[in-house]
Structure formats: C-alpha cells, structure tokens
C-alpha cells in the first residue's frame, strides 16, 4: 500500500508566504496519500483566521490532499510548533508513515517531495532525508552539516586558514554535496522523517526555542541507529530568515545562547560544554586580534563574544533545566 505523508508547515506572522509554501507543497503532493497541516504558532496578528479563511475559499480543505490550519495556542518555538502538528496526525487521527517538515519560507521545486519519499522507501535503514536548498536566485545554501564539537567551536570562531585546514574533518558546515550522501544533520527547512523513528526517539526537544533543535533530533536518531541522508535530487527554494530576522540581528538573542548551551550540556555533559565555550572564546580572541591589523567584516553581532562568556558563566553550575524564553521577543520560531 502507498505510504501516507503528513506535511507540517509552521507559521509565525507570515500568512501570505505560508500559504505560498502550502500551495507549492500541495502541488508536489499530487499523487501522494496524505495531508498538509499548517500550524499557527500563536501569531496573535490574525494569521490563523486569515489562513483558515483562505484555505476554505480555495477549497484546499476538501481536496485529495486536504489542508487544515491548526492553532498551537502558544509560541513555544520551532520544535514545539512542529511537534503540535506532528502529534495531531492526519485528519481523523490516522498515523502517517512519514512526516515532512517544511519552512514557511521554503517552496518545494518539481519532484522535491517525491524524491525524499522515494529515497526513504528505497533505503529502509535511513531515518531522515533532506533536500538540496537554494535561494530564489539559484545560489546554493549550505544545509548539510557535521555535529558540533570542541574542535568545530575553535575552528568556526578563529576563521584562520591553518586552523581550518588542520581541523577540516570537524568543520560543521560541509561543502555542498554534489550527489546524495550520508550526513550528520540537515537544516530543518525541508526534512522528511520516518514516523517510526519519531515514535522511538520522540519529537523535537521543546527546550530549544529556536536553533539546534534539528541538530539534536538528528543526533538522537543517529545514536538510535537511524542516520540522515542528503538527497540531491530533491531541490527546494528557500528565502531564509524571513520570520527570524537573523540577518539583521543587532545582538545575539538569548534563545540562541540558551539553545547552544542546552545542546552541548544535554548531549555531552557540562564539562564538555564548558570546554566548547573555552574553545570558542580562544578562537574568537584570535579572530579579533587579526581584526586589529586586517580590514575584515567582524562576522558576529555586536558584543557576541562578551555575551557568550557572560551567558556561560551565569549558567555554570546550574541544574539541568529548560532555558528561559523571552516570549516578548519578536523573533519567530519558524526558521
């Protein structure tokens, strides 16, 4: 029997773009059994009502691949919002075979969803599969990664050729693969997952408000024996940072620092997390020393290194707990 697929799209105050994403997904799900769920993450700006009305007006709720709009009721972040849609299942409560997470500013190109589904069907040992991502101008985005480590923290912060060459096997952002290949983790803009794997390892860790949640999910899957594959034949257009405002950050958000710390402490322990921060600080100091004699873009938001140090010191010795989330921050959980 043909497998069933649930596509989940998370909205945060971008209803028009979310509907465009849903329209592209609906086109690409033609001939695939399943449904599309749009989750509004408590936007509070009329997004939910607007999308509900538009879905009904277009008849999407009555089509062969029904589309529905759900209200999460709280802005719990990217993971929490997607978990809400995943737990809702297919219309009527049926359990899907696969779940496809699609960003609200991502638009599957022809054949993109089918390529991921076919790949997982043909490779039963693979847990997750993600797409080749490119911008509207066709420029490829780096979305295939290695898991973060102490070595990667040093390399990424130092931005120094000799260090990068010595630690090339630890650089988080991999060169863009030219063919389908195994990776550590993929950006969650276009990611298909086996429901069986989610049933076994759980969904997104909702302690992460934004960032590191898909890294953690892929790590948990890998540790359970379910690797992640980058599927080159699946291409998705992604605008990027529309809801998060990442490109215009004037200060590193607290939730990013919380997520980074939670990722390292949860998966490697407090001592490792402290060592990772020390490595980042050491690399950052080296980078800033170079900036004194070279004209280069700083590359980090203002006060980044200081904020990282203060955040790390403030969190030292704390018992494991969910990081505080500033619910008044106007940054979105839809990355």
N, C-alpha and C positions, 0 to 999 in steps of 0.2 A: 504494500500500500504506500502511496506517496506520502512523504513526511509532511508534518504540519509546522509552519513557521509563524512565530509571533514577532513582529517588528515593533520596537518601542522607541518613540521619539519624545524627548523631554523638552518642554517649553518653559522659557522664562522671559516674559515680556517681549517676545518677538513673534507674535501670532502670524503675521503675513509670511515671514520666512519659514516658520514651522509648517505652514500649510503648503508652501512650495516644496519643502522636503518630503512631506507626506505624499504630495502628488507624484513626485519622482519615484518614491518607493512603491506607490500603488501601481504605477506603470510597469515597474520592474518585477512586481509580484504577480503579474498576469500569468496564469497557468500554474501558479504555486498555491497549494492549500494553506490557508492561514488567515491572519488578520493583522491590522495595524492599530496600535494603541498610542494615542498622543496623551502624555501626562503633563498637565499644567502644574508647575511646582509652586503653587500659591503666589502667582504673579501679582495679584491684587490690583491689576490695571484694566480689567475687563477682557483679558486674553481668553480666559476659559469660555465665557459666554460668546465671544466673537467666533472662536473656533468651533464651538458646538453648533452655532447657527450656520456657519459656512459649510461644515461637513453635511449637515442636513439639507441645505439648499442645493448642494452639488450631488446629492443622492449617494454619497460615499458610504453612508451607514447601511445602505440596502444593497450594496454591490456584492459580487462574488468574493471579493476580499474586503470584508467590512472594516470600516474605520470608525473608531469611537474615541471620544475625548473624556478623560477622567481628571478629577481634581484630587491632588495628593493631600491637600489640606494643610501642608506646612512646607516651608523652604528648608528641607533637610540636606540639600546638596545634591550633587550629581548621582552619587551612589544610591542615596535614599529614594530619590525620584524614580530612577530606573528600577530599583527593587519593587517599588509600588506597582509599576506597570507589569513587571515580571510575575509578581505574586497574584495579580488579577487574572492571569492566564488568558486563554482565548475566550471570546464571547460565549457565555453559557458555562464558563468554568472549566472547559476542557484543557488538558495539559498539552502544550506544544512539544514537538521533538527538538526544536531549535529556537533560540531567542536571538534576534538581531537588534543590536543597539546602534541607532543612527542619530548623529547630532542634528540639531535643528538647523544648522548652517551647512549641512552636508547633503549632497544630491547624487544618488547613485547613477552612474553612466550606464548605457545599454549593456545588459548582461551581468552587471556587477553583483546583484544579489544571487542570481542563479549560479554564478561561478563559485561563490562562497558555499552555497548549499551543496552543490555537486562535489566540491572538494571534501567537505566533511562526510558526505555519503560514501565517497570513494576511499577515504582514509579514516577508518573507524578508531584508530589509535590516537587521532588528533582531537584535542579538546576544543580549542578555539581557532578561528580563522578570521583574518582581517584583510583589508584592501590596500591597494596602491592609492595613495591620496595625492591629489594635485590641486593647485589653485585655479581660479577662473581663467587665469592667463596660461594655464597648462604647465606651469612650473611645478616640479615635483616637491612634495613635502617629506621631510624625514619623519617617519612614523614607526620605524622598526628599531627596537632598542635592546640593549643588554640590561640586566638588572643592575641597579646602583650598588656601589661598593665603596670602601675606603679609598681604593685606588682611583675609582672614577671621580670621586669628590675632589681629590687632589688635581687630577688631570683637567677636569672641567673648570675649576677655579683658576688654575695657573695660566691656561691658554698659552703654553710655551712649547714650541716645536719639539725640542729634545725630550721633554717630559711626555708629550703626547706620543711620540714615536716609541718611547720605552714602555708606555702603558697602553699601546694601541689595542690590545686584546680586552681592555677594560673600559674603553670609551663607550659611554651609554648610547649615544646616537650612532647607529651603524650607517655605513654607506648605503645609499638606496639600492635595495636588491634589484637585479635585472631579471630575475626569474623567481618562481615560487620557491620558498625556502623556510626552514625552521628558524624561529627567533625566540628570544626570551619573552618579550612582551610587545604589544602594539598599542598605539593610541586608540582610545575608545570612540573615535568619530565614526567608525564603521567596523563593527566587531560582531561576529556571529559565534554563538556558544551553544554547546550541547546542553539541553535541559538536564540530562542525566548527570553531567558534571556539576552543574549548579545545585542539584539535589544533594550531591555528595559533599561538596565543599562549602555550600552556602553561597549567597549572592554577594554583592558588593558590601564591604565593611563600611557601615554608615558613620563610623568615627571620622572618616575622611569626608570633609565637606566638599572639597574640590582639589584635584590633583593627587597623584599617587594611588588613586583607588583602582585603576585598571592594572597598574604595576603590581599591586598587592594581589589582585584577583588572579592574574596570570601566574604569579609566583606560587600561590596556593594550589592552583591547578597543576603546575609543573611538579610540585612536591608530591602531589597525589598521583602522578604518573600520566598526566594529560597535557602534552605540550601544545604550543601555539604556532600556527603556520601563517606566513605572509603569502597571500595569493596574488600574484602579479596580474593575473587575468581579470581580477576584479578592480575596476577603476571607479573612484568616487571624487567628485568635485567638492572641495571644502574651502569655504571662505576663511574661517578661523577667527577666534577671539571676538566674534560679534557680540555675544552676550557677556563674556567675561571681562572685556575691556583690557585684556592683558597687555596689549601693545601700547597702552597709554598709562600704565601704572606709574604713579609718581612715588610710590613707596611699596615695598614688598608686603602683600597682605598678611595679616596674622594667620589666616587659614592655610596659606601655603606653608608657612613655617611650622604650624601645627601638624599638617599632613606629612611633611618631610620627617619630622621627629617621630611621629607615630609609625611611619613605615619602618624606620631603622630600629626603633625600640621593640616593636611588635615582632619583627622577623629576625632580628639579630641580637637583641638584648641592649641594655643600657650602656654597657661598656663599649660595645661596638658603635653605638650611636654617637657617643662622646668622641670616639676616635675618628669617626667620619666627619664630625664637625671640626675637629682639630685639623684634619687633612684639608678641609675646605678653607679654613682660615689661613693655613700656611700657603696654600695656592693663591688665595686672594691677596695676601700680603705681597707675594712675589709679583702678581699681576699689577698691583697698584704701584709697586716700586718701578716697574717698567713704564707706567703711565707718566712718571715724573720726567722721563727723558724722551719718550716717544709720543707722538700725536696719534692717539688711537681713541676710538669710541670706548667709553667705560664699559658698556655692555650690561651693566646691572642697574636696577633702580637706585636712586639716591639712598645713601646710608645702609645699603644692603648688608655689608659685612658687619657693621655695628649692630644692626637689628638681629642678625643671625646669632651673634655672640650673646647679646642680652637675652634673647629668647632661649638659647641653650642653657645659659646659667640659671635663668629663672625656673627652667623645667628640671634642673638637676635634682635628683633625689626624690622626685615626686613618685607616688604610687601610680600604677597604670590607671589611666582614666581617660575619658573622652576629652579631646581638646575643646576649649571654649570656642564657640562660633558667634561672631557678631552678626546677628540676624538683620541688623540695620545696614550692613554693607550693601552697596548697590551692585555688587558683582554677582554674576549669575552662576548657578550650578550647572548650566548647560554649556559645557566647554566647547 
